[in-house]
Amino acid sequence: MAAEKDTLYLKGDRDVEVSKRDVTLGDLLTFECSNKTVIPKVKTLKILKIPENGKQRYVVSILKIIACIHEKYPGLDIQNLGESDIIVTYEDQNTSGAFLHLVKTALVALLTFSGSTFAIMAFNNDASVSKLFSQIYQFVMGTKADGFTMLEISYSVGITVGILVFFNHFGKKRFTVDPTPLEVQMRVYENDIQTTLIENASRKEEEMDVGKTNSSGRSGA
């Protein structure tokens, strides 16, 4: 049993992914306490039972987690150093085979390449880049261009180099330690989704009451 002077520090991320339906505190939070016997006991507290056909995401308030801990250890002082609301995302680990993953990767690469090619071609057509290059070549060389010139080749190479420098990596090779623009936009998108989920759950009063499950296996409010 925890003594009254023991203080338990807990920290949780805003979005936590779990792969099992019986979720414990150890799956969501990290702990620190001077009394090392408290942490293993708290980690095993089951707080959420995800039903077979239930939702894939649940919002859990840290206050209800603290209440669940106090129900078991009423004399324990708890300090939260993390998020005030935690999004629990359940992911089934029954993934498809390697061949299907390869097909999906090839399809995504083909769509990305085709879309990028179309966008570049549409821009060049709208801006009349080929006509502009012909005029520049004729102005500098004094004669009309006969086929492709160094202008088109340099422009093509420049686009490739510019894309690599902008996205800051080529394959698994990263040019600098800074995050890529795509990573930044993905984090912004994830933060917007997480904020929306938490606010919707708060407005609809759908935050999970952890530690108590009803007959359907879902925590009841």
Secondary structure in CASP SS format (residue, H / E / C, confidence):
PFRMAT SS
TARGET T0000
AUTHOR 0000-0000-0000
METHOD secondary structure of the structure
MODEL  1
M C 1.00
A C 1.00
A C 1.00
E C 1.00
K C 1.00
D C 1.00
T E 1.00
L E 1.00
Y E 1.00
L E 1.00
K E 1.00
G E 1.00
D C 1.00
R C 1.00
D E 1.00
V E 1.00
E E 1.00
V E 1.00
S C 1.00
K C 1.00
R C 1.00
D E 1.00
V E 1.00
T E 1.00
L H 1.00
G H 1.00
D H 1.00
L H 1.00
L E 1.00
T E 1.00
F E 1.00
E E 1.00
C E 1.00
S C 1.00
N C 1.00
K C 1.00
T C 1.00
V H 1.00
I H 1.00
P H 1.00
K H 1.00
V H 1.00
K H 1.00
T C 1.00
L C 1.00
K E 1.00
I E 1.00
L E 1.00
K E 1.00
I C 1.00
P C 1.00
E C 1.00
N C 1.00
G C 1.00
K C 1.00
Q C 1.00
R E 1.00
Y E 1.00
V E 1.00
V E 1.00
S E 1.00
I H 1.00
L H 1.00
K H 1.00
I H 1.00
I H 1.00
A H 1.00
C H 1.00
I H 1.00
H H 1.00
E H 1.00
K H 1.00
Y C 1.00
P C 1.00
G C 1.00
L C 1.00
D E 1.00
I E 1.00
Q E 1.00
N E 1.00
L C 1.00
G C 1.00
E C 1.00
S C 1.00
D E 1.00
I E 1.00
I E 1.00
V E 1.00
T E 1.00
Y E 1.00
E C 1.00
D C 1.00
Q C 1.00
N C 1.00
T C 1.00
S C 1.00
G C 1.00
A H 1.00
F H 1.00
L H 1.00
H H 1.00
L H 1.00
V H 1.00
K H 1.00
T H 1.00
A H 1.00
L H 1.00
V H 1.00
A H 1.00
L H 1.00
L H 1.00
T H 1.00
F H 1.00
S H 1.00
G H 1.00
S H 1.00
T H 1.00
F H 1.00
A H 1.00
I H 1.00
M H 1.00
A H 1.00
F H 1.00
N H 1.00
N H 1.00
D H 1.00
A H 1.00
S C 1.00
V H 1.00
S H 1.00
K H 1.00
L H 1.00
F H 1.00
S H 1.00
Q H 1.00
I H 1.00
Y H 1.00
Q H 1.00
F H 1.00
V H 1.00
M H 1.00
G C 1.00
T C 1.00
K C 1.00
A C 1.00
D C 1.00
G C 1.00
F C 1.00
T C 1.00
M H 1.00
L H 1.00
E H 1.00
I H 1.00
S H 1.00
Y H 1.00
S H 1.00
V H 1.00
G H 1.00
I H 1.00
T H 1.00
V H 1.00
G H 1.00
I H 1.00
L H 1.00
V H 1.00
F H 1.00
F H 1.00
N C 1.00
H E 1.00
F E 1.00
G C 1.00
K C 1.00
K E 1.00
R E 1.00
F C 1.00
T C 1.00
V C 1.00
D C 1.00
P C 1.00
T C 1.00
P H 1.00
L H 1.00
E H 1.00
V H 1.00
Q H 1.00
M H 1.00
R H 1.00
V H 1.00
Y H 1.00
E H 1.00
N H 1.00
D H 1.00
I H 1.00
Q H 1.00
T H 1.00
T H 1.00
L H 1.00
I H 1.00
E H 1.00
N H 1.00
A H 1.00
S H 1.00
R H 1.00
K C 1.00
E C 1.00
E C 1.00
E C 1.00
M E 1.00
D C 1.00
V C 1.00
G C 1.00
K C 1.00
T E 1.00
N C 1.00
S C 1.00
S C 1.00
G C 1.00
R C 1.00
S E 1.00
G C 1.00
A C 1.00
END
